[in-house]
Amino acid sequence: MPLTSKEKKLIEDNLNAEYLCIRKYDQYASLATDQQLKQMFNDLASKERQHAQTLKGILSQNGVSTNNIFETASPPKGDLSSVQKDLGSTDAQLLNDALYVEKYVSSSYNNAVLESADPNIRMQLQHIQNEEQQHAETLFNAMQSRGWYKTE
């Protein structure tokens, strides 16, 4: 079943969001001062790359070529944690921003899942959405364990 114009637009939008996440996580891995957070951001960037490949595959299988300005963006070179203070940011702020992005991305996938006509594509999008929710949980747990997210 060929992609509907709505599916194509939603998948392209989510692909853009994946590239945004990759770029942010690459930058945050370089900027974070906490080694555990650096590793977590690197792991999340890797998972987002897998999502981008899945979405590109769906588009490609349907004859849609992708040309995204963020696709070829290079990650920062080296450890930039010493620059973080000069930028006026903290590890807590990096985590908070990442959590809000994951909330947005998960919501965006929800729309794509609900408006997908092809059951196979819907399953792939649901799988990615579930992983995005897991990413948000990972970020939430990292914040809460450090006292940076209060639930009361």
N, C-alpha and C positions, 0 to 999 in steps of 0.2 A: 504494500500500500504506500503510495507516494506521500510525502509530507504535505500537510495542509499549509497554507501561508501562515496561519496562526502558530502551528508547531514550529515551523522554520524560524519565525521571529522569536518565539520563546526559547528555543534551543540556542540561537545566536546570542540572545541576551544573557542566558546562563553561561555560555562560553565566555563572554566578556567578563562576567562576574568571577569565573574561575581564574582568568588571567589576572584580574585585580587581586584575588586572594594569593595567587602565586607570588606576585610582585611584593605584596605586603609581607608575606611570611618570609620571603628571602631577605627583605630589608630588616624585618624585626629580628631574624636570626642573627644578623650581623650587628644590630644595635643593642640587643639584650645584654645585660651584665651578668645575669644568672645562667650558668652553664646548662642547667636542666631546661630552662626556657629556650635557650638557643637550640637545643636538640629537638624540643617539642615543635618549635617553629619550622625547623628543617623537615621534620617528619610530616607536618601538615602541608608544607609546600609540595612535598613528594606526592602526597595523596591527591592534592588539587591538580597536579600535573596528570595523574591518571584520569581524573574526571574530565579534564580538558581533552585528553585523547579520546575518551569515550564519546564525548559530544562531537568532536571533529569527525569521528568515524561514522556517527549517525548522519551527519550532514553530507559527508563524502559519499556514503552509500546511496544517498538520494540526489546525487549530482550537484550538490551545493559546495562551491569552493569557499574556503575561509581565508581571509586576509586581515588579520587583526594586528593593530600596531603594538600590542603588548606581547604578542606571541614570541617575538624575537628579542624581547627586553633581556638584558644581561643582569644577573644578580650582582649585588655589591661585591667588591673585591676585599676580602679579609675581614678582620674583626674591627668593627667600628664602635664598640661599646664605650670607648673613651670619648667619643663624640656625643654620646647620648645626652650628657648633662649640658653641653653647649647648645643642643637643640631644644632644651627645656622640657625633655620628656623623661619618663621613668618606665621601668619594666611594668609597673601596674597600669600605666596609660597604654602601653603597647597591648597588653592583654585585654584591657577594656575595649579598645578599638577593634581588636580582632574578634572579640565576642559579639560586638554589635554587627560587624560585617557578616559573621556566620548566621546570626539571626535573620538578617536581610536575605542572604543567599538561600537559606532554608525556606523562607517564605516564598521566594521567587520560584524555587523548585515546586512548591506546593501548587502554585498556579499552573506550571507547566504540566504537572501530573494530572491535575483535574481537567485540563483542556487538551489533552493528547488523545487523538482518535485511534492511534495504533497501539494495541495492547503490549506489543513487544517493546516499543519505545517507552510506553508508560512504565513498564517494569524496570527498565534501565534508569529512568529518571527517579523512580521511587527508591531504587538502590542508592543512587547518589544522594538523594535527599536524606535518607537514613544516615549515611556517612557524614553529611554536613551537620546533622543533629549530634552525632557522636563527637565531631570536632568542637561544637559549641560546649558540649559537656566536658570535654578535656580542658578547654579554656576556663570554663566556670570552676572546675575542680582546682585548677592551678591558682586561680584568684582566691577562692575560698580558703584553700589550705594555707595561704600566705596572709590571710586576714584582710584581703583587698576587696572582698565581696561579702557583704553582710546580708543574710536572709531574714533578719529580724529587725 
